[in-house]
Amino acid sequence: MIGQTYLTVEKWTGETSKTVRTDADWDTIFDWNVTDSSIVPLPPLPIRAAESEATITWNIPESVEPGTYSIVHNGYAKTKSLSGVTSITPYTGSSKKFQVTQASRQFAG
């Protein structure tokens, strides 16, 4: 994802959001791990299948205004057909909206 970001932190005002953090900020962590990489015996040839899992953590600084936030993850899914053709498809996932208060200063999801 050259020139793009894997994650954004969005602050909501009504139905409008504004990006307030990205994976370039020191208080966000994007942790990606392969959770399963196995050989699937599909005829005529076995193929390698992989699953991965991402964890996003935002260590919320004291300077962040209380309010409604969400975390958005952008990525690419890579698939290979039985004929050997590889396709790469962009996807986006989002957390539910959550409240940041003086007492809550970390979100992991």
N, CA, C and O atoms as CSV, one atom per row, in Angstrom:
chain,resi,resn,atom,element,x,y,z
A,1,MET,N,N,0.831,-1.176,0.000
A,1,MET,CA,C,0.000,0.000,0.000
A,1,MET,C,C,0.880,1.246,0.000
A,1,MET,O,O,0.846,2.044,0.937
A,2,ILE,N,N,1.635,1.395,-1.016
A,2,ILE,CA,C,2.553,2.513,-1.132
A,2,ILE,C,C,1.773,3.822,-1.175
A,2,ILE,O,O,0.854,3.985,-1.977
A,3,GLY,N,N,2.152,4.748,-0.304
A,3,GLY,CA,C,1.513,6.045,-0.270
A,3,GLY,C,C,0.137,6.069,0.373
A,3,GLY,O,O,-0.550,7.089,0.332
A,4,GLN,N,N,-0.269,4.964,0.960
A,4,GLN,CA,C,-1.569,4.901,1.612
A,4,GLN,C,C,-1.366,4.459,3.061
A,4,GLN,O,O,-0.241,4.201,3.490
A,5,THR,N,N,-2.454,4.378,3.797
A,5,THR,CA,C,-2.379,3.996,5.198
A,5,THR,C,C,-3.188,2.732,5.456
A,5,THR,O,O,-4.217,2.501,4.821
A,6,TYR,N,N,-2.713,1.918,6.396
A,6,TYR,CA,C,-3.433,0.712,6.778
A,6,TYR,C,C,-4.551,1.014,7.763
A,6,TYR,O,O,-5.521,0.263,7.856
A,7,LEU,N,N,-4.415,2.120,8.502
A,7,LEU,CA,C,-5.439,2.422,9.491
A,7,LEU,C,C,-5.629,3.916,9.632
A,7,LEU,O,O,-4.701,4.707,9.458
A,8,THR,N,N,-6.860,4.278,9.951
A,8,THR,CA,C,-7.163,5.652,10.329
A,8,THR,C,C,-8.021,5.632,11.586
A,8,THR,O,O,-8.805,4.709,11.804
A,9,VAL,N,N,-7.862,6.652,12.399
A,9,VAL,CA,C,-8.756,6.896,13.525
A,9,VAL,C,C,-9.630,8.063,13.097
A,9,VAL,O,O,-9.128,9.123,12.724
A,10,GLU,N,N,-10.940,7.861,13.154
A,10,GLU,CA,C,-11.904,8.853,12.694
A,10,GLU,C,C,-12.651,9.446,13.891
A,10,GLU,O,O,-13.144,8.710,14.746
A,11,LYS,N,N,-12.733,10.771,13.946
A,11,LYS,CA,C,-13.537,11.449,14.967
A,11,LYS,C,C,-14.843,11.858,14.307
A,11,LYS,O,O,-14.849,12.459,13.233
A,12,TRP,N,N,-15.944,11.525,14.959
A,12,TRP,CA,C,-17.279,11.755,14.405
A,12,TRP,C,C,-17.946,12.970,15.028
A,12,TRP,O,O,-17.913,13.170,16.242
A,13,THR,N,N,-18.549,13.774,14.166
A,13,THR,CA,C,-19.422,14.865,14.561
A,13,THR,C,C,-20.702,14.662,13.767
A,13,THR,O,O,-20.736,14.915,12.563
A,14,GLY,N,N,-21.746,14.210,14.433
A,14,GLY,CA,C,-22.975,13.857,13.730
A,14,GLY,C,C,-22.711,12.679,12.796
A,14,GLY,O,O,-22.249,11.629,13.241
A,15,GLU,N,N,-22.998,12.844,11.516
A,15,GLU,CA,C,-22.789,11.792,10.529
A,15,GLU,C,C,-21.518,11.998,9.708
A,15,GLU,O,O,-21.297,11.302,8.717
A,16,THR,N,N,-20.688,12.946,10.118
A,16,THR,CA,C,-19.466,13.270,9.385
A,16,THR,C,C,-18.247,12.878,10.216
A,16,THR,O,O,-18.203,13.115,11.424
A,17,SER,N,N,-17.251,12.271,9.548
A,17,SER,CA,C,-16.024,11.916,10.261
A,17,SER,C,C,-14.837,12.657,9.683
A,17,SER,O,O,-14.840,13.075,8.526
A,18,LYS,N,N,-13.818,12.808,10.522
A,18,LYS,CA,C,-12.573,13.450,10.128
A,18,LYS,C,C,-11.430,12.568,10.621
A,18,LYS,O,O,-11.433,12.134,11.773
A,19,THR,N,N,-10.449,12.299,9.750
A,19,THR,CA,C,-9.283,11.506,10.142
A,19,THR,C,C,-8.429,12.320,11.104
A,19,THR,O,O,-8.015,13.437,10.792
A,20,VAL,N,N,-8.165,11.735,12.300
A,20,VAL,CA,C,-7.350,12.423,13.296
A,20,VAL,C,C,-6.032,11.690,13.582
A,20,VAL,O,O,-5.122,12.262,14.181
A,21,ARG,N,N,-5.931,10.430,13.157
A,21,ARG,CA,C,-4.704,9.650,13.318
A,21,ARG,C,C,-4.598,8.668,12.159
A,21,ARG,O,O,-5.605,8.286,11.561
A,22,THR,N,N,-3.349,8.256,11.844
A,22,THR,CA,C,-3.097,7.200,10.858
A,22,THR,C,C,-2.036,6.269,11.422
A,22,THR,O,O,-1.583,6.451,12.551
A,23,ASP,N,N,-1.637,5.265,10.635
A,23,ASP,CA,C,-0.580,4.365,11.096
A,23,ASP,C,C,0.785,5.054,11.159
A,23,ASP,O,O,1.747,4.452,11.636
A,24,ALA,N,N,0.891,6.287,10.696
A,24,ALA,CA,C,2.135,7.051,10.805
A,24,ALA,C,C,2.289,7.702,12.181
A,24,ALA,O,O,3.361,8.209,12.510
A,25,ASP,N,N,1.221,7.690,12.985
A,25,ASP,CA,C,1.283,8.305,14.315
A,25,ASP,C,C,1.824,7.312,15.336
A,25,ASP,O,O,1.524,6.119,15.279
A,26,TRP,N,N,2.627,7.821,16.275
A,26,TRP,CA,C,3.289,6.977,17.274
A,26,TRP,C,C,2.310,6.310,18.231
A,26,TRP,O,O,2.642,5.293,18.839
A,27,ASP,N,N,1.111,6.864,18.376
A,27,ASP,CA,C,0.162,6.286,19.331
A,27,ASP,C,C,-0.748,5.222,18.705
A,27,ASP,O,O,-1.648,4.715,19.376
A,28,THR,N,N,-0.528,4.877,17.432
A,28,THR,CA,C,-1.271,3.775,16.804
A,28,THR,C,C,-0.315,2.631,16.508
A,28,THR,O,O,0.853,2.844,16.184
A,29,ILE,N,N,-0.834,1.409,16.627
A,29,ILE,CA,C,-0.040,0.212,16.351
A,29,ILE,C,C,-0.867,-0.691,15.444
A,29,ILE,O,O,-2.026,-0.991,15.733
A,30,PHE,N,N,-0.253,-1.120,14.340
A,30,PHE,CA,C,-0.879,-2.077,13.429
A,30,PHE,C,C,-0.050,-3.349,13.499
A,30,PHE,O,O,1.109,-3.360,13.086
A,31,ASP,N,N,-0.637,-4.420,14.021
A,31,ASP,CA,C,0.062,-5.696,14.199
A,31,ASP,C,C,-0.608,-6.742,13.312
A,31,ASP,O,O,-1.779,-7.065,13.509
A,32,TRP,N,N,0.126,-7.269,12.346
A,32,TRP,CA,C,-0.410,-8.220,11.370
A,32,TRP,C,C,0.341,-9.535,11.489
A,32,TRP,O,O,1.571,-9.550,11.499
A,33,ASN,N,N,-0.392,-10.640,11.581
A,33,ASN,CA,C,0.214,-11.966,11.727
A,33,ASN,C,C,-0.502,-12.979,10.848
A,33,ASN,O,O,-1.725,-12.946,10.707
A,34,VAL,N,N,0.279,-13.880,10.258
A,34,VAL,CA,C,-0.302,-15.018,9.548
A,34,VAL,C,C,-0.728,-16.018,10.604
A,34,VAL,O,O,0.089,-16.444,11.421
A,35,THR,N,N,-2.004,-16.401,10.599
A,35,THR,CA,C,-2.529,-17.310,11.621
A,35,THR,C,C,-2.610,-18.749,11.132
A,35,THR,O,O,-2.626,-19.680,11.938
A,36,ASP,N,N,-2.663,-18.940,9.799
A,36,ASP,CA,C,-2.713,-20.298,9.253
A,36,ASP,C,C,-2.154,-20.260,7.838
A,36,ASP,O,O,-2.617,-19.493,6.995
A,37,SER,N,N,-1.176,-21.078,7.596
A,37,SER,CA,C,-0.616,-21.215,6.257
A,37,SER,C,C,-0.491,-22.711,6.008
A,37,SER,O,O,0.403,-23.367,6.542
A,38,SER,N,N,-1.381,-23.235,5.204
A,38,SER,CA,C,-1.412,-24.684,5.027
A,38,SER,C,C,-1.597,-25.038,3.557
A,38,SER,O,O,-1.959,-24.199,2.732
A,39,ILE,N,N,-1.341,-26.289,3.262
A,39,ILE,CA,C,-1.543,-26.813,1.921
A,39,ILE,C,C,-2.947,-27.415,1.856
A,39,ILE,O,O,-3.302,-28.269,2.668
A,40,VAL,N,N,-3.736,-26.964,0.890
A,40,VAL,CA,C,-5.090,-27.479,0.706
A,40,VAL,C,C,-5.064,-28.451,-0.476
A,40,VAL,O,O,-4.690,-28.059,-1.581
A,41,PRO,N,N,-5.453,-29.705,-0.265
A,41,PRO,CA,C,-5.371,-30.703,-1.336
A,41,PRO,C,C,-6.522,-30.602,-2.331
A,41,PRO,O,O,-7.434,-31.428,-2.326
A,42,LEU,N,N,-6.470,-29.588,-3.178
A,42,LEU,CA,C,-7.494,-29.432,-4.205
A,42,LEU,C,C,-6.964,-29.978,-5.531
A,42,LEU,O,O,-5.875,-29.596,-5.961
A,43,PRO,N,N,-7.719,-30.867,-6.185
A,43,PRO,CA,C,-7.275,-31.377,-7.480
A,43,PRO,C,C,-7.287,-30.253,-8.522
A,43,PRO,O,O,-8.139,-29.373,-8.402
A,44,PRO,N,N,-6.439,-30.212,-9.503
A,44,PRO,CA,C,-5.442,-31.240,-9.793
A,44,PRO,C,C,-4.158,-31.085,-8.985
A,44,PRO,O,O,-3.395,-32.043,-8.861
A,45,LEU,N,N,-3.901,-29.889,-8.429
A,45,LEU,CA,C,-2.685,-29.669,-7.640
A,45,LEU,C,C,-3.049,-29.058,-6.298
A,45,LEU,O,O,-3.994,-28.274,-6.216
A,46,PRO,N,N,-2.325,-29.397,-5.256
A,46,PRO,CA,C,-2.578,-28.736,-3.968
A,46,PRO,C,C,-2.186,-27.261,-4.058
A,46,PRO,O,O,-1.280,-26.899,-4.808
A,47,ILE,N,N,-2.869,-26.418,-3.292
A,47,ILE,CA,C,-2.538,-24.998,-3.269
A,47,ILE,C,C,-2.242,-24.576,-1.838
A,47,ILE,O,O,-2.690,-25.205,-0.879
A,48,ARG,N,N,-1.481,-23.502,-1.716
A,48,ARG,CA,C,-1.191,-22.944,-0.389
A,48,ARG,C,C,-2.284,-21.938,-0.041
A,48,ARG,O,O,-2.585,-21.032,-0.819
A,49,ALA,N,N,-2.857,-22.111,1.117
A,49,ALA,CA,C,-3.883,-21.188,1.606
A,49,ALA,C,C,-3.357,-20.523,2.871
A,49,ALA,O,O,-2.685,-21.162,3.681
A,50,ALA,N,N,-3.653,-19.272,3.036
A,50,ALA,CA,C,-3.181,-18.563,4.220
A,50,ALA,C,C,-4.303,-17.693,4.775
A,50,ALA,O,O,-5.120,-17.144,4.037
A,51,GLU,N,N,-4.314,-17.591,6.078
A,51,GLU,CA,C,-5.213,-16.677,6.767
A,51,GLU,C,C,-4.356,-15.779,7.635
A,51,GLU,O,O,-3.326,-16.205,8.157
A,52,SER,N,N,-4.777,-14.548,7.786
A,52,SER,CA,C,-4.043,-13.642,8.652
A,52,SER,C,C,-5.012,-12.862,9.527
A,52,SER,O,O,-6.221,-12.844,9.295
A,53,GLU,N,N,-4.450,-12.229,10.524
A,53,GLU,CA,C,-5.235,-11.498,11.506
A,53,GLU,C,C,-4.516,-10.193,11.809
A,53,GLU,O,O,-3.296,-10.174,11.974
A,54,ALA,N,N,-5.261,-9.115,11.883
A,54,ALA,CA,C,-4.688,-7.811,12.216
A,54,ALA,C,C,-5.280,-7.316,13.526
A,54,ALA,O,O,-6.478,-7.452,13.775
A,55,THR,N,N,-4.431,-6.746,14.350
A,55,THR,CA,C,-4.875,-6.099,15.582
A,55,THR,C,C,-4.426,-4.647,15.522
A,55,THR,O,O,-3.258,-4.356,15.264
A,56,ILE,N,N,-5.352,-3.753,15.760
A,56,ILE,CA,C,-5.056,-2.327,15.768
A,56,ILE,C,C,-5.216,-1.820,17.192
A,56,ILE,O,O,-6.236,-2.061,17.839
A,57,THR,N,N,-4.201,-1.118,17.669
A,57,THR,CA,C,-4.244,-0.535,19.008
A,57,THR,C,C,-4.028,0.967,18.888
A,57,THR,O,O,-3.155,1.425,18.151
A,58,TRP,N,N,-4.821,1.712,19.609
A,58,TRP,CA,C,-4.652,3.157,19.689
A,58,TRP,C,C,-4.455,3.513,21.150
A,58,TRP,O,O,-5.387,3.410,21.948
A,59,ASN,N,N,-3.253,3.931,21.506
A,59,ASN,CA,C,-2.944,4.409,22.846
A,59,ASN,C,C,-3.327,5.887,22.874
A,59,ASN,O,O,-2.573,6.744,22.413
A,60,ILE,N,N,-4.472,6.163,23.405
A,60,ILE,CA,C,-5.093,7.480,23.273
A,60,ILE,C,C,-4.391,8.500,24.169
A,60,ILE,O,O,-4.392,8.355,25.391
A,61,PRO,N,N,-3.792,9.530,23.569
A,61,PRO,CA,C,-3.101,10.546,24.362
A,61,PRO,C,C,-4.078,11.396,25.182
A,61,PRO,O,O,-5.256,11.514,24.842
A,62,GLU,N,N,-3.578,11.972,26.241
A,62,GLU,CA,C,-4.393,12.865,27.075
A,62,GLU,C,C,-4.905,14.058,26.278
A,62,GLU,O,O,-5.943,14.629,26.613
A,63,SER,N,N,-4.181,14.439,25.224
A,63,SER,CA,C,-4.551,15.624,24.438
A,63,SER,C,C,-5.741,15.391,23.505
A,63,SER,O,O,-6.270,16.347,22.937
A,64,VAL,N,N,-6.169,14.130,23.336
A,64,VAL,CA,C,-7.291,13.832,22.448
A,64,VAL,C,C,-8.593,14.273,23.097
A,64,VAL,O,O,-8.858,13.974,24.262
A,65,GLU,N,N,-9.399,14.988,22.323
A,65,GLU,CA,C,-10.686,15.465,22.828
A,65,GLU,C,C,-11.634,14.300,23.074
A,65,GLU,O,O,-11.686,13.378,22.260
A,66,PRO,N,N,-12.381,14.314,24.162
A,66,PRO,CA,C,-13.441,13.326,24.328
A,66,PRO,C,C,-14.424,13.439,23.170
A,66,PRO,O,O,-14.624,14.519,22.616
A,67,GLY,N,N,-15.030,12.322,22.813
A,67,GLY,CA,C,-15.991,12.334,21.721
A,67,GLY,C,C,-16.207,10.944,21.157
A,67,GLY,O,O,-15.837,9.946,21.774
A,68,THR,N,N,-16.809,10.887,19.979
A,68,THR,CA,C,-17.129,9.639,19.302
A,68,THR,C,C,-16.079,9.378,18.230
A,68,THR,O,O,-15.754,10.256,17.431
A,69,TYR,N,N,-15.549,8.136,18.227
A,69,TYR,CA,C,-14.476,7.766,17.308
A,69,TYR,C,C,-14.763,6.395,16.698
A,69,TYR,O,O,-15.595,5.638,17.198
A,70,SER,N,N,-14.066,6.098,15.623
A,70,SER,CA,C,-14.034,4.741,15.069
A,70,SER,C,C,-12.662,4.519,14.455
A,70,SER,O,O,-11.929,5.468,14.181
A,71,ILE,N,N,-12.326,3.248,14.244
A,71,ILE,CA,C,-11.052,2.873,13.620
A,71,ILE,C,C,-11.377,2.192,12.300
A,71,ILE,O,O,-12.251,1.328,12.233
A,72,VAL,N,N,-10.661,2.590,11.246
A,72,VAL,CA,C,-10.862,2.025,9.918
A,72,VAL,C,C,-9.577,1.338,9.475
A,72,VAL,O,O,-8.486,1.894,9.605
A,73,HIS,N,N,-9.718,0.126,8.951
A,73,HIS,CA,C,-8.571,-0.630,8.422
A,73,HIS,C,C,-8.729,-0.791,6.917
A,73,HIS,O,O,-9.788,-1.193,6.437
A,74,ASN,N,N,-7.673,-0.476,6.178
A,74,ASN,CA,C,-7.637,-0.654,4.728
A,74,ASN,C,C,-6.592,-1.703,4.395
A,74,ASN,O,O,-5.501,-1.705,4.965
A,75,GLY,N,N,-6.924,-2.584,3.482
A,75,GLY,CA,C,-5.966,-3.619,3.110
A,75,GLY,C,C,-6.265,-4.203,1.748
A,75,GLY,O,O,-7.134,-3.729,1.016
A,76,TYR,N,N,-5.518,-5.250,1.429
A,76,TYR,CA,C,-5.702,-5.974,0.179
A,76,TYR,C,C,-5.791,-7.457,0.470
A,76,TYR,O,O,-5.010,-7.990,1.257
A,77,ALA,N,N,-6.739,-8.122,-0.162
A,77,ALA,CA,C,-6.865,-9.575,-0.079
A,77,ALA,C,C,-6.274,-10.158,-1.351
A,77,ALA,O,O,-6.585,-9.711,-2.455
A,78,LYS,N,N,-5.424,-11.154,-1.188
A,78,LYS,CA,C,-4.776,-11.792,-2.335
A,78,LYS,C,C,-5.346,-13.199,-2.485
A,78,LYS,O,O,-5.311,-13.996,-1.547
A,79,THR,N,N,-5.866,-13.495,-3.663
A,79,THR,CA,C,-6.403,-14.830,-3.926
A,79,THR,C,C,-5.772,-15.380,-5.193
A,79,THR,O,O,-5.366,-14.636,-6.086
A,80,LYS,N,N,-5.702,-16.694,-5.245
A,80,LYS,CA,C,-5.153,-17.363,-6.417
A,80,LYS,C,C,-6.153,-18.411,-6.860
A,80,LYS,O,O,-6.556,-19.270,-6.076
A,81,SER,N,N,-6.551,-18.337,-8.117
A,81,SER,CA,C,-7.526,-19.295,-8.634
A,81,SER,C,C,-6.862,-20.643,-8.862
A,81,SER,O,O,-5.636,-20.755,-8.839
A,82,LEU,N,N,-7.671,-21.654,-9.078
A,82,LEU,CA,C,-7.136,-22.985,-9.353
A,82,LEU,C,C,-6.304,-23.006,-10.630
A,82,LEU,O,O,-5.435,-23.863,-10.792
A,83,SER,N,N,-6.565,-22.073,-11.533
A,83,SER,CA,C,-5.781,-22.009,-12.773
A,83,SER,C,C,-4.476,-21.245,-12.577
A,83,SER,O,O,-3.678,-21.135,-13.508
A,84,GLY,N,N,-4.250,-20.716,-11.371
A,84,GLY,CA,C,-2.991,-20.044,-11.067
A,84,GLY,C,C,-3.016,-18.533,-11.231
A,84,GLY,O,O,-1.983,-17.884,-11.069
A,85,VAL,N,N,-4.165,-17.960,-11.547
A,85,VAL,CA,C,-4.269,-16.517,-11.715
A,85,VAL,C,C,-4.425,-15.860,-10.340
A,85,VAL,O,O,-5.308,-16.218,-9.561
A,86,THR,N,N,-3.551,-14.895,-10.063
A,86,THR,CA,C,-3.596,-14.182,-8.785
A,86,THR,C,C,-4.371,-12.885,-8.952
A,86,THR,O,O,-4.159,-12.138,-9.907
A,87,SER,N,N,-5.264,-12.629,-8.018
A,87,SER,CA,C,-5.972,-11.344,-8.022
A,87,SER,C,C,-5.810,-10.691,-6.656
A,87,SER,O,O,-5.753,-11.361,-5.625
A,88,ILE,N,N,-5.740,-9.374,-6.680
A,88,ILE,CA,C,-5.591,-8.594,-5.454
A,88,ILE,C,C,-6.776,-7.639,-5.385
A,88,ILE,O,O,-7.014,-6.850,-6.300
A,89,THR,N,N,-7.518,-7.729,-4.274
A,89,THR,CA,C,-8.749,-6.960,-4.127
A,89,THR,C,C,-8.656,-6.072,-2.888
A,89,THR,O,O,-8.385,-6.576,-1.798
A,90,PRO,N,N,-8.873,-4.765,-3.028
A,90,PRO,CA,C,-8.864,-3.896,-1.852
A,90,PRO,C,C,-10.101,-4.132,-0.982
A,90,PRO,O,O,-11.169,-4.479,-1.486
A,91,TYR,N,N,-9.943,-3.939,0.323
A,91,TYR,CA,C,-11.075,-4.025,1.239
A,91,TYR,C,C,-10.914,-2.986,2.337
A,91,TYR,O,O,-9.818,-2.478,2.570
A,92,THR,N,N,-12.015,-2.677,3.007
A,92,THR,CA,C,-12.028,-1.757,4.140
A,92,THR,C,C,-12.897,-2.353,5.225
A,92,THR,O,O,-13.987,-2.855,4.952
A,93,GLY,N,N,-12.419,-2.298,6.456
A,93,GLY,CA,C,-13.194,-2.727,7.614
A,93,GLY,C,C,-13.206,-1.611,8.642
A,93,GLY,O,O,-12.302,-0.776,8.673
A,94,SER,N,N,-14.225,-1.597,9.477
A,94,SER,CA,C,-14.365,-0.511,10.431
A,94,SER,C,C,-14.886,-1.023,11.768
A,94,SER,O,O,-15.701,-1.944,11.825
A,95,SER,N,N,-14.402,-0.411,12.834
A,95,SER,CA,C,-14.936,-0.726,14.157
A,95,SER,C,C,-16.291,-0.059,14.321
A,95,SER,O,O,-16.686,0.793,13.526
A,96,LYS,N,N,-16.983,-0.461,15.358
A,96,LYS,CA,C,-18.170,0.279,15.762
A,96,LYS,C,C,-17.702,1.614,16.325
A,96,LYS,O,O,-16.551,1.745,16.744
A,97,LYS,N,N,-18.578,2.591,16.336
A,97,LYS,CA,C,-18.249,3.871,16.963
A,97,LYS,C,C,-18.116,3.651,18.468
A,97,LYS,O,O,-18.848,2.855,19.056
A,98,PHE,N,N,-17.180,4.358,19.080
A,98,PHE,CA,C,-16.967,4.240,20.521
A,98,PHE,C,C,-16.683,5.618,21.098
A,98,PHE,O,O,-16.279,6.541,20.390
A,99,GLN,N,N,-16.904,5.730,22.396
A,99,GLN,CA,C,-16.727,6.999,23.096
A,99,GLN,C,C,-15.361,7.053,23.764
A,99,GLN,O,O,-14.941,6.096,24.415
A,100,VAL,N,N,-14.673,8.173,23.600
A,100,VAL,CA,C,-13.465,8.445,24.358
A,100,VAL,C,C,-13.846,9.440,25.442
A,100,VAL,O,O,-14.382,10.515,25.172
A,101,THR,N,N,-13.553,9.046,26.676
A,101,THR,CA,C,-13.811,9.911,27.832
A,101,THR,C,C,-12.486,10.112,28.543
A,101,THR,O,O,-11.466,9.573,28.115
A,102,GLN,N,N,-12.489,10.855,29.588
A,102,GLN,CA,C,-11.257,11.050,30.363
A,102,GLN,C,C,-10.757,9.727,30.952
A,102,GLN,O,O,-9.555,9.536,31.136
A,103,ALA,N,N,-11.693,8.815,31.245
A,103,ALA,CA,C,-11.331,7.538,31.883
A,103,ALA,C,C,-10.867,6.488,30.887
A,103,ALA,O,O,-10.137,5.575,31.273
A,104,SER,N,N,-11.262,6.582,29.619
A,104,SER,CA,C,-10.902,5.542,28.636
A,104,SER,C,C,-9.818,6.071,27.725
A,104,SER,O,O,-10.063,6.990,26.943
A,105,ARG,N,N,-8.627,5.512,27.809
A,105,ARG,CA,C,-7.514,6.032,27.014
A,105,ARG,C,C,-6.806,4.967,26.189
A,105,ARG,O,O,-5.682,5.193,25.740
A,106,GLN,N,N,-7.438,3.798,25.974
A,106,GLN,CA,C,-6.863,2.811,25.062
A,106,GLN,C,C,-7.964,2.049,24.363
A,106,GLN,O,O,-8.954,1.659,24.981
A,107,PHE,N,N,-7.784,1.836,23.046
A,107,PHE,CA,C,-8.734,1.027,22.270
A,107,PHE,C,C,-7.933,0.004,21.489
A,107,PHE,O,O,-6.970,0.355,20.808
A,108,ALA,N,N,-8.322,-1.258,21.583
A,108,ALA,CA,C,-7.712,-2.316,20.765
A,108,ALA,C,C,-8.852,-3.093,20.117
A,108,ALA,O,O,-9.811,-3.471,20.789
A,109,GLY,N,N,-8.751,-3.324,18.847
A,109,GLY,CA,C,-9.824,-4.026,18.171
A,109,GLY,C,C,-9.418,-4.567,16.833
A,109,GLY,O,O,-10.231,-5.186,16.146
